[in-house]
Amino acid sequence: MSQEEEQFVLMKAIQLMLQKSYEDDTCSGPIMNVGSFPHDFGYGDEFDADATSSQSSENKPCIHLMGLRRSGKSSIAKVVFHKMSPNETLFLESTNKIVKDDISNSSFVRFQIWDFPGQVNFFDAAFDAESIFKGCGALIFVIDAQDDYTTALECLHDTVARAYKINPGIKFEVFIHKVDGLSDDQKIETQRDVHQRANDNLIDDGLENVQLSFYLTSIYDHSIFEAFSKVVQKLIPQLSALENLLNIFISNSGIEKAFLFDVVSKIYIATDSSPVDMLSYELCCDMIDVVIDISCIYGAEEDIDASTFDSQSSSLIKLNNATVLYLKEVNRCLALVCILRENSFERQGLIDYNFHIFQQAIHQVFDLRNKPTNPGPTTTTSVERPQVNGIPEKPNSGQQT
């Protein structure tokens, strides 16, 4: 099934099932008051374990972490994907070989992280550069903003130029890292200088078609998670479908902003089309920390291997500015976090109904993703009809279910 057909099927299904308008229902529900992940909380299979295990690591897109020695590459990987405290990264030894991490959330976050040592030139004849960069989906080059980055910019240019010749499809990302020690003015000036010099070097070398994306990052705040979110989103082919689903969901539920989070890493794999406010993103990240911490403390059952974040996981936090944060579990590794006004949450029943339909659509996206590309017999998609006062609504003429 083509990408256009996939989006058409999903959009038609979600629009049919979300015909309940925002004013149709009023319902209130119980309120649950829900820091850092436990170290044993990791990725796992939710939808189809066989389909996930059957996909070899070679088929997964790779994100390459590159940069000069001691620029902070390993610290980024440890903090984002291994839940290491930023202070603990001070004791990490320098990387002396390629370290591969397999990120296998079975829904949409599925890739590999390759952490490269900064002191090795992998374009040397002793290495097979083509095999290293041929399967690369994104290349993240980390620059230490607190050090003289002249050499780093030269290495960035050489790396981008050679990697682009091997694989023109690579997404090139530049993390201007360790900006926590800089003032706001210094951050702006550093980003402008790095952006200008890096692009000038590419233009001088005839590589004006190469697009570089720049991010100010630090492991001591949420900037590294937001930057990684933007990188990962570029590797998700279903991103546009997810964004459309989120737009339809919030418009029919009275929600101001919604994020689809990977709860293990706290990167958001999709959000609606409204601009992302950093403060709102930080609030949502903190909410996920609180939910996981409370769940692991009070939600553990006799089976210690059972996950405490499950299909019953949800949370509601009311802020003192009449804003509500609402979290619902999508699967073991995905959660939907919504920001809305307190008066809009009076229709919690409608929101929960629309979330149930949204969750079904996520499953449909996953099923279509794993469906074989070989053409087969045409099937008819059956969708639940919206209900009015408990009675299924009669479909409009021209609509098929």
N, C-alpha and C positions, 0 to 999 in steps of 0.2 A: 504494500500500500504506500502510495506516495505521500510526501509531507502535506501537500494540499488536501488530499483525501482524508488524511488523519485529522487535520484541523477542522475540516468541514463536518466530519462525523461527530467530533467532540463538541464543536460549537452548537450544532443542531440539538444534540442530546442535552447539553447543559441549559440551553435557552428554553427548551421544552419543559425541563424539570424545575426551572427557576422562575416560572411564570407567576408564582405567588409574589405579589408586589410587597414592597416594604411596609405598606400600611395594612396588610391583610390580617396580621395576627398579633396578638399580645399575649405574652406569657412570661412569667418570672420563674426563676429556678433557684436552687440552693446555692449559697455562696461558699466557696472553699478558699481559705487563705493558704496560699502555698508559699549563690555562691560558688563553685568549683565541682568538677565531676569526680566521682570515685575512679581510681586508676584502673579498675577492672571493668568499667563500663565502656564497651567498644562496639564496633560495627557487627551486624549480624544479618541474616537473611530473613525476609518477611514475606515477600510475595511468592517467589518460586525458587527454592534452593537449587533445584536441578538445573534450571536455566542459568542461574548465576555461576554455579560451579563449572558448567560446561563452557563458559566463556574463558578462553585462555588469557593469560596476562599479556600476551603479545597483541591481542586485539584491543586492549584498553589504551586510551590516549595517555601519553606521559607528560607530566609537568617537570621540566628540568630546572633545578635550582642551581644557578651558577653565579660566580662572582669571585673577587679576590679573597685571599685567605683572611680569616677573622672578620669577615664582613657581616656575619650573623645568619648565614644560610641554615645551619643546623638548628640554631635556636628557634628560627621561624617554624621549621618542620616539627620540632618537639612541642612547642607551645600550641600550635594550631591543631595538630593531629594526634598528639600523645598526651595532652592535658598536663604538660609539665609547667610548674610555676616559673614565671619569668626569672625570679631570683635564682632558681636552681640551674639555669642555663649558664650562669657564671662559671660553673665547674665542668662544663663540657670540654672535652679535649678536641683539638683540631682534627677535622675529617681528613683521612689519608687514603680513602678509597670511595668508590661510588656506593652510596647507601640507598637501597631501593625500598620504598614503603608502598604496600598495596592497599589502597583505599577502596573498600568494597561494600559500601552501602548498596543494597541490592536494588534500589529504586532508580535514582538518577545520578548520585555521586559515585562514580565508578571510574577510577583512574589510578595511575601510579605516580609517586613522587620520587624523582631521582635527585639525590643530593650529591653534587660533584665537589671534590676537593679543589680548593682555589689555586693550589700550587702546581697543578698538572695541566699541560696543554693537550687537550684531547683532539686537536687537529693535527698533531704530530703524526708522522708516517707510521709510528709504532701502534697507533690506534685506528680502528675502523670507524672513522667519523660518520660514514654514511649509515651504518647500522645503528649508531647512537642517535642520530638526529632524524632518521627517516620516519620513525614512528612518534616523533615529538609533537604534541598538540600545542603546548605553550612553553615558552622559555622565559623564566623569571631571572633577571639579572639583578643582583643585590649590590647596592652601592652604600658604603659607610659614609653617612653625611657628616660625621664628626671628624673625619680624616680628610687629607688631601686626596681628592678623587680624580686627579688628572690621569694617573695610571689606570684607574678603574674605567674611565671613559674610553681610553685607548683599547682596553681589553673588551669593553662592551662593543665598540665598533668592529673589532676584529671578529668577535664571536658572532655578532648579528650578520655580518657580511658573508662569512663562510657558511653559517647554518642556513641562511636564506638561499644560497646556491644549491644546497642539498635538498632542502624542503621549503619551497616558497609558501606553504600553507601554515607555517608556524606562527602563532600569536606571540609577539614580543612584548614583554612586560618589564618595566624597570621599577624596582622598589628602592626608593631613596630612604634608606633605613637608619634607625637609631636617631630619629628626629626628636626624641623626648628630651634631649639635652640642648635643644635649640629654642630660641624665642620665636614668636609667631612671625616677626619680620624676617628672621633668619631662615625660617622654613620656606617662606614665599620666595625669597631671593635665591636660596639653594635650588629649589625646584625650577625656577625660571632659568638659572644658569645651566643646570644639567640638561634641561629640555632643549635650550638653544644650542649648546655645544654638541650634544649627541645628534641632533637633526642636521646641523651644519656639516658634521663629519660624513653623514650618510649622503647628503646632497653632493658634497665634493667628490664622493666615490661613485656617483651615478646611481645611487640607491634611493632616489626620492620616493619610490613607490612603497618602500618599507614603512609600516606604521608602528610607532612605539607608543605605548601607554605608560604614564608615569603616576606613581602613587607615593605619598608620604606615609611611612609606616613606623611603627614601634611595637615591640612585644609587651610594653607596659600599659597599653590601652587597647581599645577595640579597633584601631586603625588597621592592624594587620589582618584581622578577621574580615573587615569590609573589603580590603584590597584583594584578599584571596577569594572572596565571594565573587567579585567582578571577573577574576581570572577563570574560576570554575564555570561560571555561567556561559562563557564563550565556548566551552567544550560540551555543552548540553544541547543536542540538536532539537529537543522538544521545548526549548526556552520560550519561544513565541506562543506556543499552545498553552504553556503554564501561565504566562502573563495574561493571556486572554481569559483564561478560566478565573484567575484572581480578580481581574477587572469586573467580570460578570458577577462574581461572588460578592464583592464589596458594594457594588451598585445596587444589588438586590437585598442587602442586609443592613444598610445604614452604617457601614464601617468606613473609617477614614483611611486606614492604612493596614496592609496585611503582608506578612513575610512568611515564606515557606522555608523553614530552617532545617538544616541537618543538625540534629541535637548534639551529636558527638563532638563536632568541630566548631559549632556555632557560626558556621558560614551559611548565608541564605542563598539558596539556589534559584529563587525567583521571588519577585515582588510585583505589585501592581504598577501601573504606568505613572503614578504620582511621584514627585521627587522624594528621594530618600533623605530624611533628616537624621544626622548623626546621633543626636540625643535620643531620638525614638529608637534607633537601632540599638544603642547601648542599653536602653531600658528593656528591650526585648531579650537581649543577651543575658542580662542580669536575671530576668524572669526565668529563663531556661535553667540557669544555675540553681536558682531557688527550688524549682520544681524537682530537678534531679536530686538535689541534696535531701530535700524532705522525703521524696519517694524512697531513696535508698535507706534513710534512717527509720522511717515509720511504715514503709510499704513492703518490706521484705517478708516473705512467707517462709515456711519450713524448707522449701526447696531453695537453697542458697544460690543455685545456678539460674533460677528463673529471673527474668528481667523485671525490674520494678517500674520501668516505663513501658506501658502496654496499652491495649485498646481502651482501657478505662481511664487513662491519664488525661486530666484536664486541670485547668487552674484559672482562677479569677482574682485579679488584684485591682483594687480601686485606689486611685491616687487622690491627693487632696485638691487637685484642680479639676475635679469632675470628669476625669479621664479614666477609662477602664482598659486594662490589659487582659486579654482573653486568649488562653492557650488550649488547643485541642490536638490530640495525637492523631497523626495520619497513618503512620506505621511505626515500627520499632525505632527507626532512625530519622523519621521526618515528623515535624510538628508545624502546625499553622498558628502563628501568633498574630493577633488582631489588636488594633488600637481604635477605640471608638469612644464616643461621648456617653456619659452615664445614662442619660435619658434614652439613648438608642438601645441600650442593653435591656430596657424593659421588655423588648420583644425577643427575649432569649430563645423562645421556642422556634421562632422563624429563623434565627441565626443558626441554631443547631440543625434544623431541617436542611437549610441551604448548605451547611458544612457537610452533612451526610451525602448530599448530591455531589458536592465538590470532591469528597473523598472517593466516591465511585468513579468520577471522571479521572482522577489520578490513577486509579487501577486500570482504567481503559487505556490511558497513555502508556502505562507500563506494558500492558498486554500487546498493544500495537507495536511497541518497540521490539518485543521479543518474537513477534510473528514472522515466520519465514517470508522472504521477499518473493518467492516463487508465486506466480499467479495461481489462484485457486477458484473454487466456486464462490459466487457472490452470496453473501449472507446478509440477513436483515437484522439491524440492531434494534433490540427491544429495550425501551426505556420506560421508567415508571412515570405515570401521568401525575401532574400536580393535583393536589386535592384542595377542594373548597368545602369547609365545614365537614370534613371527613368523607366526602363523596368525590370519586375520581371525576375530574373535569372532562367533558366531551371534547375530543380533539377538533381543532378547526379544520375546515375543508382544505384539502391540499396537503395536510400534515399526515405522515405515516409513522406509526410506531410499531 
